[in-house]
């Protein structure tokens, strides 16, 4: 087990335990909201292009991503990595296949760099730079910058 994978497992478990009340509350509120199924399913390309069904809550905002921690713990995703894409996405073929040499992440350089404001080509470059140069220190820096980036986006949306 690499240091990155050990960090993912330990961090994922700690976050799952710490956020379990919030996860239960979100699941209950989605259920009571009567919007049908609690979880949304989407097929994405994992490590080496192996497809898996990514689960998220049927709600808006960062709470939707809470079930992704399960994918981190079992090894389908990483805390930090490239943006998860559908197996049929053009970036998962040809030269773009190198992004599949690492697990997709809950967050990554694209998340802290203005996600929706960036052109797709720039997001692609950020992901490929991460794939080619990632190390545990970079992951820790990205994780430290993720929450402030999410807060900035929320503040801008409500301003």
MODELLER restraints for C-alpha pairs under 7 A, 6 or more apart:
rsr = mdl.restraints
at = mdl.atoms
rsr.add(forms.Gaussian(group=physical.xy_distance, feature=features.Distance(at['CA:4:A'], at['CA:136:A']), mean=5.88, stdev=0.5))
rsr.add(forms.Gaussian(group=physical.xy_distance, feature=features.Distance(at['CA:8:A'], at['CA:72:A']), mean=6.40, stdev=0.5))
rsr.add(forms.Gaussian(group=physical.xy_distance, feature=features.Distance(at['CA:8:A'], at['CA:73:A']), mean=6.80, stdev=0.5))
rsr.add(forms.Gaussian(group=physical.xy_distance, feature=features.Distance(at['CA:8:A'], at['CA:78:A']), mean=5.95, stdev=0.5))
rsr.add(forms.Gaussian(group=physical.xy_distance, feature=features.Distance(at['CA:8:A'], at['CA:79:A']), mean=5.82, stdev=0.5))
rsr.add(forms.Gaussian(group=physical.xy_distance, feature=features.Distance(at['CA:9:A'], at['CA:72:A']), mean=6.73, stdev=0.5))
rsr.add(forms.Gaussian(group=physical.xy_distance, feature=features.Distance(at['CA:9:A'], at['CA:73:A']), mean=4.89, stdev=0.5))
rsr.add(forms.Gaussian(group=physical.xy_distance, feature=features.Distance(at['CA:12:A'], at['CA:69:A']), mean=5.64, stdev=0.5))
rsr.add(forms.Gaussian(group=physical.xy_distance, feature=features.Distance(at['CA:12:A'], at['CA:72:A']), mean=6.06, stdev=0.5))
rsr.add(forms.Gaussian(group=physical.xy_distance, feature=features.Distance(at['CA:12:A'], at['CA:73:A']), mean=5.51, stdev=0.5))
rsr.add(forms.Gaussian(group=physical.xy_distance, feature=features.Distance(at['CA:13:A'], at['CA:73:A']), mean=6.54, stdev=0.5))
rsr.add(forms.Gaussian(group=physical.xy_distance, feature=features.Distance(at['CA:16:A'], at['CA:69:A']), mean=6.52, stdev=0.5))
rsr.add(forms.Gaussian(group=physical.xy_distance, feature=features.Distance(at['CA:23:A'], at['CA:66:A']), mean=6.56, stdev=0.5))
rsr.add(forms.Gaussian(group=physical.xy_distance, feature=features.Distance(at['CA:27:A'], at['CA:38:A']), mean=6.25, stdev=0.5))
rsr.add(forms.Gaussian(group=physical.xy_distance, feature=features.Distance(at['CA:30:A'], at['CA:38:A']), mean=5.82, stdev=0.5))
rsr.add(forms.Gaussian(group=physical.xy_distance, feature=features.Distance(at['CA:30:A'], at['CA:58:A']), mean=6.80, stdev=0.5))
rsr.add(forms.Gaussian(group=physical.xy_distance, feature=features.Distance(at['CA:30:A'], at['CA:59:A']), mean=6.95, stdev=0.5))
rsr.add(forms.Gaussian(group=physical.xy_distance, feature=features.Distance(at['CA:31:A'], at['CA:38:A']), mean=5.93, stdev=0.5))
rsr.add(forms.Gaussian(group=physical.xy_distance, feature=features.Distance(at['CA:38:A'], at['CA:57:A']), mean=5.91, stdev=0.5))
rsr.add(forms.Gaussian(group=physical.xy_distance, feature=features.Distance(at['CA:38:A'], at['CA:58:A']), mean=5.79, stdev=0.5))
rsr.add(forms.Gaussian(group=physical.xy_distance, feature=features.Distance(at['CA:39:A'], at['CA:55:A']), mean=6.08, stdev=0.5))
rsr.add(forms.Gaussian(group=physical.xy_distance, feature=features.Distance(at['CA:39:A'], at['CA:56:A']), mean=5.47, stdev=0.5))
rsr.add(forms.Gaussian(group=physical.xy_distance, feature=features.Distance(at['CA:39:A'], at['CA:57:A']), mean=4.56, stdev=0.5))
rsr.add(forms.Gaussian(group=physical.xy_distance, feature=features.Distance(at['CA:39:A'], at['CA:58:A']), mean=5.51, stdev=0.5))
rsr.add(forms.Gaussian(group=physical.xy_distance, feature=features.Distance(at['CA:40:A'], at['CA:55:A']), mean=5.65, stdev=0.5))
rsr.add(forms.Gaussian(group=physical.xy_distance, feature=features.Distance(at['CA:40:A'], at['CA:56:A']), mean=5.21, stdev=0.5))
rsr.add(forms.Gaussian(group=physical.xy_distance, feature=features.Distance(at['CA:40:A'], at['CA:57:A']), mean=5.84, stdev=0.5))
rsr.add(forms.Gaussian(group=physical.xy_distance, feature=features.Distance(at['CA:40:A'], at['CA:58:A']), mean=5.61, stdev=0.5))
rsr.add(forms.Gaussian(group=physical.xy_distance, feature=features.Distance(at['CA:41:A'], at['CA:53:A']), mean=6.01, stdev=0.5))
rsr.add(forms.Gaussian(group=physical.xy_distance, feature=features.Distance(at['CA:41:A'], at['CA:54:A']), mean=5.67, stdev=0.5))
rsr.add(forms.Gaussian(group=physical.xy_distance, feature=features.Distance(at['CA:41:A'], at['CA:55:A']), mean=4.91, stdev=0.5))
rsr.add(forms.Gaussian(group=physical.xy_distance, feature=features.Distance(at['CA:41:A'], at['CA:56:A']), mean=6.74, stdev=0.5))
rsr.add(forms.Gaussian(group=physical.xy_distance, feature=features.Distance(at['CA:42:A'], at['CA:53:A']), mean=5.43, stdev=0.5))
rsr.add(forms.Gaussian(group=physical.xy_distance, feature=features.Distance(at['CA:42:A'], at['CA:54:A']), mean=5.18, stdev=0.5))
rsr.add(forms.Gaussian(group=physical.xy_distance, feature=features.Distance(at['CA:42:A'], at['CA:55:A']), mean=6.70, stdev=0.5))
rsr.add(forms.Gaussian(group=physical.xy_distance, feature=features.Distance(at['CA:43:A'], at['CA:51:A']), mean=6.36, stdev=0.5))
rsr.add(forms.Gaussian(group=physical.xy_distance, feature=features.Distance(at['CA:43:A'], at['CA:52:A']), mean=5.54, stdev=0.5))
rsr.add(forms.Gaussian(group=physical.xy_distance, feature=features.Distance(at['CA:43:A'], at['CA:53:A']), mean=4.44, stdev=0.5))
rsr.add(forms.Gaussian(group=physical.xy_distance, feature=features.Distance(at['CA:43:A'], at['CA:54:A']), mean=5.91, stdev=0.5))
rsr.add(forms.Gaussian(group=physical.xy_distance, feature=features.Distance(at['CA:43:A'], at['CA:86:A']), mean=6.02, stdev=0.5))
rsr.add(forms.Gaussian(group=physical.xy_distance, feature=features.Distance(at['CA:44:A'], at['CA:51:A']), mean=5.46, stdev=0.5))
rsr.add(forms.Gaussian(group=physical.xy_distance, feature=features.Distance(at['CA:44:A'], at['CA:52:A']), mean=5.71, stdev=0.5))
rsr.add(forms.Gaussian(group=physical.xy_distance, feature=features.Distance(at['CA:44:A'], at['CA:53:A']), mean=6.39, stdev=0.5))
rsr.add(forms.Gaussian(group=physical.xy_distance, feature=features.Distance(at['CA:44:A'], at['CA:54:A']), mean=6.53, stdev=0.5))
rsr.add(forms.Gaussian(group=physical.xy_distance, feature=features.Distance(at['CA:44:A'], at['CA:84:A']), mean=6.09, stdev=0.5))
rsr.add(forms.Gaussian(group=physical.xy_distance, feature=features.Distance(at['CA:44:A'], at['CA:85:A']), mean=5.23, stdev=0.5))
rsr.add(forms.Gaussian(group=physical.xy_distance, feature=features.Distance(at['CA:44:A'], at['CA:86:A']), mean=4.22, stdev=0.5))
rsr.add(forms.Gaussian(group=physical.xy_distance, feature=features.Distance(at['CA:44:A'], at['CA:87:A']), mean=5.56, stdev=0.5))
rsr.add(forms.Gaussian(group=physical.xy_distance, feature=features.Distance(at['CA:45:A'], at['CA:51:A']), mean=4.41, stdev=0.5))
rsr.add(forms.Gaussian(group=physical.xy_distance, feature=features.Distance(at['CA:45:A'], at['CA:52:A']), mean=6.51, stdev=0.5))
rsr.add(forms.Gaussian(group=physical.xy_distance, feature=features.Distance(at['CA:45:A'], at['CA:84:A']), mean=6.73, stdev=0.5))
rsr.add(forms.Gaussian(group=physical.xy_distance, feature=features.Distance(at['CA:45:A'], at['CA:85:A']), mean=5.93, stdev=0.5))
rsr.add(forms.Gaussian(group=physical.xy_distance, feature=features.Distance(at['CA:45:A'], at['CA:86:A']), mean=5.68, stdev=0.5))
rsr.add(forms.Gaussian(group=physical.xy_distance, feature=features.Distance(at['CA:45:A'], at['CA:87:A']), mean=4.68, stdev=0.5))
rsr.add(forms.Gaussian(group=physical.xy_distance, feature=features.Distance(at['CA:46:A'], at['CA:52:A']), mean=6.56, stdev=0.5))
rsr.add(forms.Gaussian(group=physical.xy_distance, feature=features.Distance(at['CA:46:A'], at['CA:76:A']), mean=6.25, stdev=0.5))
rsr.add(forms.Gaussian(group=physical.xy_distance, feature=features.Distance(at['CA:46:A'], at['CA:100:A']), mean=6.63, stdev=0.5))
rsr.add(forms.Gaussian(group=physical.xy_distance, feature=features.Distance(at['CA:46:A'], at['CA:103:A']), mean=5.75, stdev=0.5))
rsr.add(forms.Gaussian(group=physical.xy_distance, feature=features.Distance(at['CA:46:A'], at['CA:104:A']), mean=6.21, stdev=0.5))
rsr.add(forms.Gaussian(group=physical.xy_distance, feature=features.Distance(at['CA:47:A'], at['CA:100:A']), mean=5.29, stdev=0.5))
rsr.add(forms.Gaussian(group=physical.xy_distance, feature=features.Distance(at['CA:47:A'], at['CA:101:A']), mean=5.91, stdev=0.5))
rsr.add(forms.Gaussian(group=physical.xy_distance, feature=features.Distance(at['CA:47:A'], at['CA:102:A']), mean=5.50, stdev=0.5))
rsr.add(forms.Gaussian(group=physical.xy_distance, feature=features.Distance(at['CA:47:A'], at['CA:103:A']), mean=4.74, stdev=0.5))
rsr.add(forms.Gaussian(group=physical.xy_distance, feature=features.Distance(at['CA:48:A'], at['CA:100:A']), mean=4.90, stdev=0.5))
rsr.add(forms.Gaussian(group=physical.xy_distance, feature=features.Distance(at['CA:48:A'], at['CA:101:A']), mean=5.45, stdev=0.5))
rsr.add(forms.Gaussian(group=physical.xy_distance, feature=features.Distance(at['CA:49:A'], at['CA:87:A']), mean=6.92, stdev=0.5))
rsr.add(forms.Gaussian(group=physical.xy_distance, feature=features.Distance(at['CA:49:A'], at['CA:100:A']), mean=5.54, stdev=0.5))
rsr.add(forms.Gaussian(group=physical.xy_distance, feature=features.Distance(at['CA:51:A'], at['CA:87:A']), mean=6.47, stdev=0.5))
rsr.add(forms.Gaussian(group=physical.xy_distance, feature=features.Distance(at['CA:55:A'], at['CA:67:A']), mean=6.09, stdev=0.5))
rsr.add(forms.Gaussian(group=physical.xy_distance, feature=features.Distance(at['CA:55:A'], at['CA:68:A']), mean=6.41, stdev=0.5))
rsr.add(forms.Gaussian(group=physical.xy_distance, feature=features.Distance(at['CA:56:A'], at['CA:64:A']), mean=5.24, stdev=0.5))
rsr.add(forms.Gaussian(group=physical.xy_distance, feature=features.Distance(at['CA:56:A'], at['CA:65:A']), mean=5.36, stdev=0.5))
rsr.add(forms.Gaussian(group=physical.xy_distance, feature=features.Distance(at['CA:56:A'], at['CA:66:A']), mean=6.92, stdev=0.5))
rsr.add(forms.Gaussian(group=physical.xy_distance, feature=features.Distance(at['CA:56:A'], at['CA:67:A']), mean=5.48, stdev=0.5))
rsr.add(forms.Gaussian(group=physical.xy_distance, feature=features.Distance(at['CA:56:A'], at['CA:68:A']), mean=6.53, stdev=0.5))
rsr.add(forms.Gaussian(group=physical.xy_distance, feature=features.Distance(at['CA:57:A'], at['CA:64:A']), mean=4.35, stdev=0.5))
rsr.add(forms.Gaussian(group=physical.xy_distance, feature=features.Distance(at['CA:57:A'], at['CA:65:A']), mean=6.70, stdev=0.5))
rsr.add(forms.Gaussian(group=physical.xy_distance, feature=features.Distance(at['CA:57:A'], at['CA:67:A']), mean=6.91, stdev=0.5))
rsr.add(forms.Gaussian(group=physical.xy_distance, feature=features.Distance(at['CA:58:A'], at['CA:64:A']), mean=6.38, stdev=0.5))
rsr.add(forms.Gaussian(group=physical.xy_distance, feature=features.Distance(at['CA:71:A'], at['CA:77:A']), mean=5.36, stdev=0.5))
rsr.add(forms.Gaussian(group=physical.xy_distance, feature=features.Distance(at['CA:72:A'], at['CA:78:A']), mean=5.05, stdev=0.5))
rsr.add(forms.Gaussian(group=physical.xy_distance, feature=features.Distance(at['CA:72:A'], at['CA:79:A']), mean=6.40, stdev=0.5))
rsr.add(forms.Gaussian(group=physical.xy_distance, feature=features.Distance(at['CA:76:A'], at['CA:103:A']), mean=6.65, stdev=0.5))
rsr.add(forms.Gaussian(group=physical.xy_distance, feature=features.Distance(at['CA:77:A'], at['CA:103:A']), mean=5.09, stdev=0.5))
rsr.add(forms.Gaussian(group=physical.xy_distance, feature=features.Distance(at['CA:77:A'], at['CA:104:A']), mean=5.19, stdev=0.5))
rsr.add(forms.Gaussian(group=physical.xy_distance, feature=features.Distance(at['CA:77:A'], at['CA:105:A']), mean=5.55, stdev=0.5))
rsr.add(forms.Gaussian(group=physical.xy_distance, feature=features.Distance(at['CA:78:A'], at['CA:103:A']), mean=5.68, stdev=0.5))
rsr.add(forms.Gaussian(group=physical.xy_distance, feature=features.Distance(at['CA:78:A'], at['CA:104:A']), mean=6.05, stdev=0.5))
rsr.add(forms.Gaussian(group=physical.xy_distance, feature=features.Distance(at['CA:78:A'], at['CA:105:A']), mean=4.64, stdev=0.5))
rsr.add(forms.Gaussian(group=physical.xy_distance, feature=features.Distance(at['CA:78:A'], at['CA:106:A']), mean=6.57, stdev=0.5))
rsr.add(forms.Gaussian(group=physical.xy_distance, feature=features.Distance(at['CA:79:A'], at['CA:105:A']), mean=5.20, stdev=0.5))
rsr.add(forms.Gaussian(group=physical.xy_distance, feature=features.Distance(at['CA:79:A'], at['CA:106:A']), mean=5.13, stdev=0.5))
rsr.add(forms.Gaussian(group=physical.xy_distance, feature=features.Distance(at['CA:79:A'], at['CA:107:A']), mean=6.37, stdev=0.5))
rsr.add(forms.Gaussian(group=physical.xy_distance, feature=features.Distance(at['CA:80:A'], at['CA:105:A']), mean=4.39, stdev=0.5))
rsr.add(forms.Gaussian(group=physical.xy_distance, feature=features.Distance(at['CA:80:A'], at['CA:106:A']), mean=5.80, stdev=0.5))
rsr.add(forms.Gaussian(group=physical.xy_distance, feature=features.Distance(at['CA:80:A'], at['CA:107:A']), mean=4.99, stdev=0.5))
rsr.add(forms.Gaussian(group=physical.xy_distance, feature=features.Distance(at['CA:80:A'], at['CA:108:A']), mean=5.15, stdev=0.5))
rsr.add(forms.Gaussian(group=physical.xy_distance, feature=features.Distance(at['CA:80:A'], at['CA:139:A']), mean=5.89, stdev=0.5))
rsr.add(forms.Gaussian(group=physical.xy_distance, feature=features.Distance(at['CA:81:A'], at['CA:103:A']), mean=6.18, stdev=0.5))
rsr.add(forms.Gaussian(group=physical.xy_distance, feature=features.Distance(at['CA:81:A'], at['CA:104:A']), mean=4.82, stdev=0.5))
rsr.add(forms.Gaussian(group=physical.xy_distance, feature=features.Distance(at['CA:81:A'], at['CA:105:A']), mean=3.79, stdev=0.5))
rsr.add(forms.Gaussian(group=physical.xy_distance, feature=features.Distance(at['CA:81:A'], at['CA:106:A']), mean=6.98, stdev=0.5))
rsr.add(forms.Gaussian(group=physical.xy_distance, feature=features.Distance(at['CA:81:A'], at['CA:107:A']), mean=6.34, stdev=0.5))
rsr.add(forms.Gaussian(group=physical.xy_distance, feature=features.Distance(at['CA:81:A'], at['CA:108:A']), mean=5.14, stdev=0.5))
rsr.add(forms.Gaussian(group=physical.xy_distance, feature=features.Distance(at['CA:82:A'], at['CA:99:A']), mean=6.99, stdev=0.5))
rsr.add(forms.Gaussian(group=physical.xy_distance, feature=features.Distance(at['CA:82:A'], at['CA:104:A']), mean=4.85, stdev=0.5))
rsr.add(forms.Gaussian(group=physical.xy_distance, feature=features.Distance(at['CA:82:A'], at['CA:105:A']), mean=5.50, stdev=0.5))
rsr.add(forms.Gaussian(group=physical.xy_distance, feature=features.Distance(at['CA:82:A'], at['CA:108:A']), mean=5.89, stdev=0.5))
rsr.add(forms.Gaussian(group=physical.xy_distance, feature=features.Distance(at['CA:82:A'], at['CA:127:A']), mean=4.97, stdev=0.5))
rsr.add(forms.Gaussian(group=physical.xy_distance, feature=features.Distance(at['CA:83:A'], at['CA:104:A']), mean=5.70, stdev=0.5))
rsr.add(forms.Gaussian(group=physical.xy_distance, feature=features.Distance(at['CA:83:A'], at['CA:105:A']), mean=6.04, stdev=0.5))
rsr.add(forms.Gaussian(group=physical.xy_distance, feature=features.Distance(at['CA:83:A'], at['CA:108:A']), mean=6.97, stdev=0.5))
rsr.add(forms.Gaussian(group=physical.xy_distance, feature=features.Distance(at['CA:84:A'], at['CA:104:A']), mean=5.04, stdev=0.5))
rsr.add(forms.Gaussian(group=physical.xy_distance, feature=features.Distance(at['CA:84:A'], at['CA:105:A']), mean=6.76, stdev=0.5))
rsr.add(forms.Gaussian(group=physical.xy_distance, feature=features.Distance(at['CA:91:A'], at['CA:97:A']), mean=6.72, stdev=0.5))
rsr.add(forms.Gaussian(group=physical.xy_distance, feature=features.Distance(at['CA:99:A'], at['CA:128:A']), mean=6.08, stdev=0.5))
rsr.add(forms.Gaussian(group=physical.xy_distance, feature=features.Distance(at['CA:99:A'], at['CA:131:A']), mean=5.96, stdev=0.5))
rsr.add(forms.Gaussian(group=physical.xy_distance, feature=features.Distance(at['CA:102:A'], at['CA:131:A']), mean=6.71, stdev=0.5))
rsr.add(forms.Gaussian(group=physical.xy_distance, feature=features.Distance(at['CA:108:A'], at['CA:142:A']), mean=6.39, stdev=0.5))
rsr.add(forms.Gaussian(group=physical.xy_distance, feature=features.Distance(at['CA:109:A'], at['CA:126:A']), mean=5.96, stdev=0.5))
rsr.add(forms.Gaussian(group=physical.xy_distance, feature=features.Distance(at['CA:109:A'], at['CA:127:A']), mean=6.74, stdev=0.5))
rsr.add(forms.Gaussian(group=physical.xy_distance, feature=features.Distance(at['CA:109:A'], at['CA:142:A']), mean=6.68, stdev=0.5))
rsr.add(forms.Gaussian(group=physical.xy_distance, feature=features.Distance(at['CA:110:A'], at['CA:123:A']), mean=5.54, stdev=0.5))
rsr.add(forms.Gaussian(group=physical.xy_distance, feature=features.Distance(at['CA:110:A'], at['CA:126:A']), mean=6.24, stdev=0.5))
rsr.add(forms.Gaussian(group=physical.xy_distance, feature=features.Distance(at['CA:110:A'], at['CA:127:A']), mean=6.97, stdev=0.5))
rsr.add(forms.Gaussian(group=physical.xy_distance, feature=features.Distance(at['CA:111:A'], at['CA:146:A']), mean=6.88, stdev=0.5))
rsr.add(forms.Gaussian(group=physical.xy_distance, feature=features.Distance(at['CA:112:A'], at['CA:145:A']), mean=6.32, stdev=0.5))
rsr.add(forms.Gaussian(group=physical.xy_distance, feature=features.Distance(at['CA:112:A'], at['CA:146:A']), mean=5.54, stdev=0.5))
rsr.add(forms.Gaussian(group=physical.xy_distance, feature=features.Distance(at['CA:112:A'], at['CA:149:A']), mean=5.41, stdev=0.5))
